[in-house]
């Protein structure tokens, strides 16, 4: 058996966040939808999952058609069974991650970001596996006192610290 590694670019449009994870059951689509709509009133999202058996379809839902289409395109590019993708606007991943972690079918969360994303996939012929995710870029240095001040100010500006 041969394995071919592939790096898949996942677009993250300005003002959008993406969450990618692994799951295990067709019920996931409805349960992720419920977790998203009950977590934060302003979040717009599209989600999908790659079904791993049976019809092996990309199952999808959401309350924003553009974001649903982005999620479908990302799932088709990744093409690994039981992977799910959520694109969201109007909130931050921090608003939904705990709710997503508590969805019974969710096995793991791989990334939640607004940064550029690359997914590392192993292609085994009939099967594909999500091996990992590259989120953003390499560090350029260590924060200075000024950087610390800016970080703290930013968190207070957006209301996450008092």
Backbone torsions as a table, in degrees:
resi	resn	phi	psi	omega
1	UNK	NA	139.2	177.9
2	UNK	-110.7	153.0	177.5
3	UNK	-124.0	131.0	176.3
4	UNK	-115.6	124.7	177.0
5	UNK	-86.8	141.2	-178.9
6	UNK	-135.9	139.2	174.2
7	UNK	-106.4	121.3	-175.5
8	UNK	-108.8	120.3	175.0
9	UNK	-76.4	129.3	176.7
10	UNK	-112.1	112.8	-178.2
11	UNK	-67.9	141.9	175.5
12	UNK	-130.0	92.4	-178.2
13	UNK	-60.4	153.4	178.0
14	UNK	-50.7	134.1	177.9
15	UNK	81.0	8.4	-177.0
16	UNK	-121.8	148.1	171.7
17	UNK	-117.4	153.6	176.3
18	UNK	-126.1	141.5	175.3
19	UNK	-124.3	129.9	178.6
20	UNK	-126.8	135.9	179.9
21	UNK	-152.8	-174.7	178.4
22	UNK	-120.3	146.5	-176.7
23	UNK	-140.6	-170.7	-177.9
24	UNK	-147.4	9.4	-173.4
25	UNK	-157.2	147.3	-177.5
26	UNK	-58.7	-26.7	178.7
27	UNK	-63.2	-16.0	-177.4
28	UNK	-53.0	-43.9	-174.0
29	UNK	-57.2	-48.7	-179.6
30	UNK	-68.7	-38.5	-178.4
31	UNK	-70.6	-37.8	174.8
32	UNK	-65.1	-40.5	177.4
33	UNK	-56.9	-50.1	-179.0
34	UNK	-61.7	-40.1	178.9
35	UNK	-63.1	-40.7	-178.9
36	UNK	-68.3	-48.1	-174.9
37	UNK	-70.6	-24.3	-179.5
38	UNK	-94.0	-7.9	-175.3
39	UNK	-84.1	-32.6	-173.8
40	UNK	-160.0	126.7	-171.6
41	UNK	-67.9	-22.1	-174.9
42	UNK	-99.7	-1.5	-174.4
43	UNK	-73.5	129.7	171.6
44	UNK	-105.6	139.3	-174.5
45	UNK	-157.2	161.1	168.9
46	UNK	-136.2	141.4	-178.5
47	UNK	-141.6	157.8	175.4
48	UNK	-157.4	166.8	174.2
49	UNK	-144.0	149.7	176.7
50	UNK	-90.8	111.2	177.5
51	UNK	-67.1	136.5	-171.8
52	UNK	-99.4	-10.0	179.4
53	UNK	-149.7	-176.7	-178.1
54	UNK	65.8	-127.5	-179.7
55	UNK	-71.2	-19.3	179.3
56	UNK	53.3	53.9	179.7
57	UNK	-99.2	162.3	167.7
58	UNK	-88.1	107.7	-179.6
59	UNK	-86.2	142.2	-173.5
60	UNK	-147.8	159.6	178.2
61	UNK	-163.7	-179.3	177.1
62	UNK	146.7	176.1	178.3
63	UNK	-118.7	14.1	178.7
64	UNK	-142.9	115.5	-173.4
65	UNK	-64.5	-39.8	178.8
66	UNK	-61.8	-44.3	-179.4
67	UNK	-70.4	-33.6	175.5
68	UNK	-62.9	-43.9	179.3
69	UNK	-63.7	-40.5	176.4
70	UNK	-60.5	-43.4	-179.7
71	UNK	-63.5	-42.9	179.0
72	UNK	-61.2	-47.1	179.6
73	UNK	-59.4	-42.1	179.7
74	UNK	-65.1	-44.2	178.8
75	UNK	-61.7	-41.2	179.0
76	UNK	-64.3	-37.6	178.1
77	UNK	-66.5	-43.3	-179.2
78	UNK	-70.1	-50.3	173.2
79	UNK	61.9	24.2	-179.8
80	UNK	-104.8	134.9	-178.0
81	UNK	-57.6	139.7	176.2
82	UNK	66.2	19.2	172.2
83	UNK	-89.5	139.7	173.3
84	UNK	-122.0	153.6	179.5
85	UNK	-133.6	133.8	174.7
86	UNK	-126.8	126.9	169.0
87	UNK	-104.7	139.2	-177.5
88	UNK	-143.2	153.0	172.9
89	UNK	-140.3	160.1	176.4
90	UNK	86.4	12.2	178.3
91	UNK	-173.5	-176.8	179.5
92	UNK	-116.3	156.1	174.9
93	UNK	-53.5	-34.1	179.7
94	UNK	-56.8	-25.3	179.4
95	UNK	-72.9	-20.3	-172.5
96	UNK	-124.1	-15.6	-171.3
97	UNK	-59.0	-44.3	179.9
98	UNK	-63.5	-38.8	177.0
99	UNK	-64.1	-41.0	178.8
100	UNK	-65.9	-39.5	179.2
101	UNK	-62.2	-26.8	-178.3
102	UNK	-90.8	-0.4	173.3
103	UNK	-69.6	125.4	-172.3
104	UNK	-54.2	-35.1	-175.2
105	UNK	-82.9	-15.0	-175.7
106	UNK	-71.4	122.2	179.9
107	UNK	-89.2	-44.1	179.7
108	UNK	-159.0	157.6	170.7
109	UNK	-109.7	127.7	-176.4
110	UNK	-96.2	-34.6	-178.1
111	UNK	-161.1	148.6	172.9
112	UNK	-145.8	107.9	-168.0
113	UNK	-161.5	162.1	168.6
114	UNK	-107.6	0.9	-179.1
115	UNK	-79.2	165.3	171.3
116	UNK	-59.0	140.8	-176.2
117	UNK	-126.5	136.5	170.4
118	UNK	-125.5	132.6	179.4
119	UNK	-107.2	131.5	177.9
120	UNK	-95.7	120.7	-175.1
121	UNK	-120.2	139.2	171.2
122	UNK	-100.4	123.3	178.1
123	UNK	-100.2	117.7	-177.9
124	UNK	-108.9	18.7	-176.5
125	UNK	93.1	-95.6	179.0
126	UNK	-75.4	-19.2	-177.6
127	UNK	-124.2	153.6	173.0
128	UNK	-133.0	148.4	-179.5
129	UNK	-130.2	136.5	172.5
130	UNK	-81.1	114.4	-177.8
131	UNK	-91.7	-31.7	-177.4
132	UNK	179.9	177.0	-176.2
133	UNK	-136.8	134.4	171.7
134	UNK	-100.4	122.4	-175.1
135	UNK	-114.1	111.2	177.4
136	UNK	74.6	-143.2	-172.1
137	UNK	-129.3	170.7	178.1
138	UNK	-68.2	149.8	176.5
139	UNK	-63.5	148.9	178.3
140	UNK	-105.1	-6.1	-179.0
141	UNK	167.4	-164.8	-179.9
142	UNK	-112.6	139.2	-176.4
143	UNK	-62.6	144.0	177.0
144	UNK	-93.4	177.3	175.7
145	UNK	-58.8	-39.2	177.7
146	UNK	-63.7	-42.0	177.9
147	UNK	-62.9	-39.4	178.2
148	UNK	-62.6	-45.5	178.4
149	UNK	-59.5	-46.0	179.8
150	UNK	-61.9	-41.1	179.0
151	UNK	-61.4	-46.0	-179.2
152	UNK	-65.5	-40.7	177.4
153	UNK	-63.1	-43.0	-179.9
154	UNK	-59.9	-46.6	-179.4
155	UNK	-61.8	-33.2	177.6
156	UNK	-77.4	-36.0	178.4
157	UNK	-60.6	-41.9	-178.5
158	UNK	-89.0	2.8	171.9
159	UNK	87.6	12.7	-179.4
160	UNK	-91.6	-10.8	172.5
161	UNK	-137.6	154.9	179.8
162	UNK	-100.9	NA	NA
